[in-house]
Amino acid sequence: MNKIITCIHIEGKKLFHSKVPLITILVFTIVPFIGGFSMFVLKDPILAQNLGFISAKAHIMGTADWPSYFSLLAQAVAIGGLVVFGFIASWIFGREYSDRTIKDLLALPISRNIIVFSKFIVTALWCSVLYIFVLVLGLIVGKVVDIPGWSSDIMIRGTLVFIFCSILTILLSTPVAFFASVGRGYLSPLGFMVFTIVLAQIIAVTGYGQFFPWSIPALISGIAGSDSAMIEGVSIIIVLLTSLFGVVGTMLWWRYVDQN
């Protein structure tokens, strides 16, 4: 237990001595403000046109209310989180190869499984901090913009959907760690992220998104409207199995593959 805590502490220090926390916070800070701006425009498009925020020829679609706002935040995390959370996992695992510290790390008298597990924990913790940050900032921005339709029931439901989508997206970052280990750096996991995001859009359009793990969080967020109702327990199981594959695969790679 002490070794796990020590490893988590060390991995946390590595993370916070880098620019990754600052970069990821800045990226996710944009999300609530874009959502708030969208609600402001939808709430009063004539005022937005008079202020010069949008063109008079712009076609405005959607409604300005809290359910739509929560859905927008959840969609942003479900899609953008694939990139941001994947980037974090890619850096935490891939940096050991890029900085050529992998040999020193594996020479320590600590189980490789503990090292990998601590990296996953740090990844999950920081990703959790980020989505909580987005949620809190989003609530503040929503209040400032004075979005209509607020109620405690809507807030609870919207928050639960947002958190659920965020957790599923975090779980999908584990295969990125596997490809960062196999590819021994950043290039392979980044290519894998781009591939899965593009494929997720294509498969969702065909109507089989509920069976493709990287499409599922976005569908739950309501990006496809009524199609989100098609999500069933099997979709959650698919995400969990995909995440488990990433964890087990990464641990087996670090444990058995020659690291020369």
C-alpha positions in Angstrom: 0.0 0.0 0.0 2.8 2.4 0.9 4.5 1.7 -2.5 1.3 2.5 -4.4 0.9 5.8 -2.4 4.6 6.6 -3.1 4.2 5.9 -6.8 1.0 8.0 -7.0 2.8 10.9 -5.3 5.8 10.7 -7.7 3.6 10.5 -10.8 1.6 13.4 -9.5 4.8 15.4 -9.1 5.8 14.5 -12.6 2.5 15.7 -13.9 2.4 19.0 -12.0 6.0 19.8 -13.0 4.9 19.7 -16.6 2.7 22.1 -18.6 0.0 19.4 -19.1 -2.2 20.6 -16.2 -2.1 24.2 -17.4 -2.8 23.3 -21.0 -5.7 21.0 -20.2 -7.3 23.5 -17.9 -7.0 26.2 -20.5 -8.6 24.0 -23.1 -11.5 23.0 -20.9 -12.0 26.6 -19.7 -13.2 27.4 -23.2 -16.1 24.9 -23.1 -18.4 26.7 -20.5 -17.8 30.0 -22.2 -18.7 28.7 -25.6 -21.7 27.1 -24.1 -22.7 30.3 -22.3 -22.2 32.4 -25.5 -24.4 29.9 -27.4 -27.1 30.3 -24.8 -26.8 34.1 -24.9 -27.2 34.1 -28.7 -30.2 31.7 -28.6 -31.8 33.6 -25.8 -31.8 37.0 -27.6 -30.6 36.6 -31.2 -31.6 40.2 -32.1 -29.5 41.7 -29.3 -26.6 39.5 -30.4 -26.9 40.8 -34.0 -27.1 44.4 -32.8 -23.9 43.9 -30.7 -22.2 42.4 -33.8 -21.7 38.9 -32.3 -23.4 37.2 -35.2 -24.4 38.1 -38.8 -27.9 39.2 -39.6 -28.0 36.3 -42.1 -27.0 33.7 -39.5 -29.5 31.0 -39.1 -30.0 30.3 -35.3 -31.3 26.9 -34.3 -31.9 25.5 -30.8 -33.4 26.7 -27.6 -31.9 28.6 -24.7 -32.7 26.6 -21.6 -30.8 24.7 -18.9 -31.5 21.2 -20.3 -29.9 22.3 -23.7 -27.0 23.9 -21.8 -26.3 20.8 -19.8 -26.5 18.7 -22.9 -24.1 21.0 -24.7 -21.6 20.7 -21.8 -21.9 16.9 -21.7 -21.4 16.7 -25.5 -18.3 18.9 -25.3 -16.8 16.6 -22.6 -17.8 13.4 -24.4 -16.2 14.5 -27.6 -13.4 16.9 -26.5 -12.6 14.6 -23.5 -11.6 11.9 -25.9 -8.8 14.2 -27.0 -8.0 15.9 -23.7 -8.2 12.8 -21.5 -6.4 10.8 -24.1 -3.7 13.4 -24.3 -3.2 13.2 -20.5 -2.9 9.4 -20.7 -0.6 9.6 -23.7 1.7 12.0 -21.9 1.8 10.1 -18.5 2.7 6.8 -20.2 4.6 8.0 -23.3 6.9 10.5 -21.7 8.9 7.7 -20.1 9.9 6.6 -23.5 10.4 10.0 -25.0 12.5 11.2 -22.1 14.4 7.9 -22.0 13.5 7.3 -18.3 11.8 4.0 -18.9 15.0 1.9 -18.0 15.5 3.8 -14.8 11.9 3.4 -13.9 11.8 -0.3 -14.5 15.0 -0.8 -12.5 13.4 0.4 -9.3 12.5 -2.3 -6.7 8.8 -1.8 -7.3 6.4 -4.0 -9.2 5.7 -2.9 -12.7 2.0 -3.5 -12.1 2.1 -1.0 -9.3 3.9 1.6 -11.5 1.3 1.2 -14.2 -1.6 1.2 -11.8 -0.4 4.4 -10.1 -0.1 6.1 -13.6 -3.8 5.1 -14.3 -4.9 6.5 -10.9 -3.1 9.8 -11.5 -4.7 10.0 -15.0 -8.1 9.3 -13.6 -7.7 11.8 -10.8 -6.6 14.7 -13.0 -9.3 13.9 -15.6 -11.9 14.0 -12.8 -10.6 17.3 -11.5 -11.0 18.7 -15.1 -14.6 17.6 -15.6 -15.6 18.9 -12.1 -13.9 22.2 -13.0 -15.9 22.3 -16.3 -19.1 21.6 -14.4 -18.6 24.2 -11.7 -17.5 26.9 -14.2 -20.4 25.9 -16.4 -22.9 26.5 -13.6 -21.3 29.9 -12.9 -21.4 30.9 -16.5 -25.0 29.7 -16.9 -26.1 31.8 -13.9 -24.2 34.9 -15.2 -25.9 34.5 -18.7 -29.2 34.0 -16.8 -30.3 31.0 -18.8 -34.0 30.4 -18.3 -35.7 27.2 -17.2 -33.6 26.5 -14.0 -34.9 24.0 -11.5 -33.3 21.6 -9.0 -34.6 18.6 -10.9 -33.1 19.8 -14.2 -29.8 20.6 -12.4 -29.6 17.1 -10.8 -30.5 15.3 -14.0 -28.1 17.4 -16.1 -25.3 17.0 -13.6 -25.7 13.2 -13.4 -25.7 12.8 -17.2 -22.6 15.1 -17.4 -20.7 13.1 -14.8 -21.7 9.8 -16.3 -20.5 10.9 -19.8 -17.3 12.2 -18.3 -16.6 8.9 -16.4 -17.2 6.9 -19.5 -14.9 9.1 -21.5 -12.2 8.8 -18.9 -12.5 5.0 -19.0 -11.9 5.2 -22.7 -8.5 6.7 -22.2 -6.9 3.4 -21.0 -6.4 2.0 -24.6 -4.5 5.3 -25.3 -2.1 4.4 -22.5 -1.7 0.9 -24.1 -0.8 2.4 -27.5 1.6 4.9 -25.9 3.4 2.0 -24.3 3.4 -0.1 -27.5 4.4 2.8 -29.7 7.0 3.9 -27.1 6.0 7.6 -27.2 3.3 10.1 -28.3 2.8 9.5 -32.0 1.0 6.2 -31.9 -1.5 7.2 -29.2 -2.3 10.5 -30.9 -2.9 8.7 -34.2 -5.1 6.2 -32.4 -7.1 9.0 -30.9 -7.7 10.7 -34.2 -8.7 7.3 -35.8 -11.2 6.5 -33.1 -12.8 10.0 -33.1 -13.3 9.9 -36.9 -14.5 6.3 -36.8 -16.9 7.2 -33.9 -18.6 9.8 -36.1 -18.9 7.5 -39.1 -20.3 4.6 -37.1 -22.7 6.9 -35.2 -24.1 8.1 -38.5 -24.7 4.5 -39.7 -26.9 3.9 -36.6 -24.6 1.5 -34.8 -22.9 4.0 -32.5 -24.3 2.2 -29.4 -22.0 -0.7 -30.2 -18.8 1.3 -30.7 -17.3 2.4 -27.4 -16.0 5.8 -28.5 -19.5 6.8 -29.8 -21.3 5.8 -26.7 -20.5 8.8 -24.4 -21.6 11.3 -27.1 -24.8 9.4 -27.7 -25.6 9.4 -24.0 -25.0 13.2 -23.9 -27.8 13.6 -26.4 -25.8 14.6 -29.4 -28.1 12.5 -31.6 -31.3 13.6 -30.0 -33.8 10.7 -29.6 -31.1 8.2 -30.6 -29.6 8.5 -27.2 -32.6 6.5 -25.9 -31.1 3.5 -27.8 -28.3 3.3 -25.3 -28.7 0.1 -23.2 -26.8 -1.8 -20.6 -24.8 -3.6 -23.4 -23.3 -0.2 -24.4 -22.0 0.4 -20.9 -20.6 -3.2 -20.8 -18.8 -2.5 -24.1 -17.1 0.6 -22.6 -16.1 -1.2 -19.5 -14.6 -4.1 -21.4 -12.7 -1.6 -23.7 -11.3 0.1 -20.6 -10.4 -3.2 -19.0 -8.6 -4.2 -22.2 -6.6 -1.0 -22.0 -5.6 -1.5 -18.4 -4.8 -5.3 -18.7 -3.0 -4.8 -22.0 -0.8 -2.0 -20.6 0.1 -4.0 -17.5 1.0 -7.1 -19.5 3.1 -5.0 -21.9 5.0 -3.3 -19.1 5.4 -6.7 -17.3 6.4 -9.0 -20.1 7.7 -7.1 -23.1 11.4 -6.6 -23.4 12.1 -3.0 -22.6 15.5 -2.8 -24.1 
